[in-house]
């Protein structure tokens, strides 16, 4: 598969200034720290999914994310560190995808979707990979980072949707939500510095700013909802002994 991808006209780093390719520059270190936090978020998602026997990441977001990580290491890169991080993401995403296929059918409302999930999820991954590679080639998205932030935005919106869809928020990790927000903050700060350096032909990066700000806003709302739901459950648990004591007196 990678040999086929290498034959495509993928954007490289010809013409990028040296400061844009210095992995030890502060903005690349901040972005790398954000990537590590994302790996930690994946671990939190996997733990929560296994505990609740429910997928931790919404299905469409999972397919988009899995496709991005399958293709990322075939893209031209200027360092070996980020592809290594992506292999960590991909390994954990394999666990999350396995959990999705194990627990997902029971979460489907329609019987046909439940019975055929093991077929249409891989189909969605292939379509997502095709669409993302097309985007990278058409818009010269070096490192596929604008594409990654768009996927992140879709994931944030779907997490909010899933919060209201699932009773007791099964499979939704508060720790993972915090790590996702902080990881996004780190990668957003870094990307706003080095992407303009790598792409001097692009004068404005307002779309990237829109993506990042919207992701952080949606994630903040999602975290607040999870905190409120946790407090409400604790209040109900604490109220039960008092109610029993009042009834026996």
N, C-alpha and C positions, 0 to 999 in steps of 0.2 A: 504493500500500500504506500509506504513512504517513497519508494522509487517512482511511483506514479506521481505523487505530490511534488517531488523534486523536479519533474518535467514541466510543471505549471509555471507561468510567469509570476511568481510570488515576489512581493516587494523585498528588496535587500537594503543594505545600508550604504550603498555607494553615494558619496557626496555628503554623508553625515559628518559633522565636525567632531574632532577627537573628544571634546568635553561631553558630548552626548553619549559616547561609548565608554566612558570611564566608570566601571562598575563600582569603584570605591568612592565616587562622588556622593555627597550626602543624600541627594534625591533618589539615587538608586538604592542606597542603604535603607532609606525610609520605605521605599516600594518593596524591597525584599522582606523587611520586617512585616509589612502588611500581608505579604504572601504566606509567611510563616503563621500568622494569626489565622489566615484562611484554612491552613492545614489543621490547626487546632479546632477551628469551627467544624470541619468535617468529622473529626474524632468525636466531638460533642454530639453532632447529628447522629452518627452511627450508634453511639452508646444509648441515646434516647430512643432511637428507632427499635433497637433490640429490646430495651426495657419495656416499651409500650406495645411492641408487636404491631407497629404502624410505620409507614414510610416517613422519613424525617424531612424530605425535600419534595415539594410538589412535582407531579409527574412531568409536566411540560418543561419546567425549569431544570429538572434532572436530565432530561434528554438533551436540552441545549448545552448544559454544562458538560455532560459526558462527551458530546461531539466536539466541543472546543478543546478539551484535554486530549482527546484521541489524535487530533490534527496538529496541536501546537508544536510538538517536537519536530515536525517536518518543516516548519517555517524557518526561514533564515533568522539566525540569532547572532548577537555579537559576544555572547558569553556562554559558559557551560552551566552556570549556577541556576539560572531560571529554568532551563529544561530539566535540570535535576529536581528542582522544586515541583515542577509540573508532574514528574513521575510519581512524587509523593501524593499529589492531588489525585492523579489517575488511579493509583492503587486504592486510595480511600474511596474514590468514586465508584470503583468496582464493587466495593463492599456496599455502598449506598444503593447502587443499581440492583445488586443481588437482593437487598432488603426490599426494594421497591417491587421486584417481581415476586418475592415471597409474601409480603404483607399487603401489597397493593390491590390484588383482586378482591379481597374481602372488604376493601374500602370503596369499591365502585358501586354506584347506585343502579347501574344497568347490567343485567346478566350477561349480555353479549360482550360488553367491554371487559367484564371480569374474565369470561372464558377465553377471550382472544388477546389478553393483555401481553402475553409472552410473544405475540407476533407484532402487534402494532407499536409497542415501545421500541424495539430495534428499528422498525421502519421509520419512526420519528427521529431516531438518532441519525440514521443515514441521510434523511432529508435535511436535518439541522446541519450536518457536516457539509453537505453540498451548498446550502445557503450561506454558511459562514465563510467557506473558501471563496465562493463567488463574491462576497462582500469584500474580503481581504484583497482579492485581485482587482476588482473594479475600482475600489476607493483607495488602494495603496495603503492599507491599514497595517503599518509595520508592527510586528509582534501581536497583531490581532487584538490590541488593547481596547480600541473603541468598541469593537465587537464584544469584548469581554464585559465592558461596563454596561452595554445594552442588555446582555444576558443577566447581569446582576440586577438591573432595574426590573426586568421581567420576574426574576426570582423574588425580589422584595414585594412586588405587587401581589404575586401568587401566595406568598406567605401570609399576607393580610387576608386574602380571600379564604385561605385554608383555616385561619384562626376562627372565622365565623362559621365555617362549614363543619368542623369536627367537634363533636361533643367532648368536653373536658380537655380539648386541645391535645389529643393523643398524638404522640410523636413529635411535638413541637418543643424544641429545646431553647430555654431562656439563655443558658450559657452560650449555646451556639449562635443565638441572635446577637448577643453582645460581641462575640468574637468576629462575626461577620461585619458588624458595623465598624469596629475598630480596624479590621483588616482592610475594609473598603476605604476608610479614612487615610490609612497609610499609602495605599496604592494610588488613591486620587491625588494626594499631595505630590507624590513622586511623578506621576504621569503629567500633571500640569506643568512641570518644569522640563522634563526630558523629552516629551513628545514634540513640543515646539522646537526644541533644539534639533531633533532628528528630522523634522519635517519643516524646514524653513520656508518652503513654498506655500505652506498654509498660513494665512495671515491671522485668522480668528479661530479660537477653540471654544466658542460659546456652546456648541452642542455637547462637547465633553463636560463642560461645567454644568449644563442642564442635567445630564445623566447623573453626575456625581451628587449634586445637591438633592435631586429628587430621590435617589437611593437612600441617602442619609436621612432625609425627612421621613420616608416611608418606614425605614428601619427603626427610627426613633418612636414612631407611632406604634409599630408592632411590638417593640420592647415594652412600652408603657402598657399596652393591652395585656401582654403576658404577665407583667408584674401585678396588674389589677386582678387578673384571673387567679393568680397564685394567692394573693391576699384574701380574695373572696372565699377560696377553698379552705384556707386556714381558719378564717372566721367561722365557717360552718362547722368545721371539725371541733374548734374550741367551744362552740355553742352547745354541742351535743351533751357533754358531761353536765353542764349547768342545767340544761333542760331536764335531764334524767334526775338530777338532784332536786330540782324544784318539784318534779312530779312525785317523788317519793316522800317529800316532807309534808 
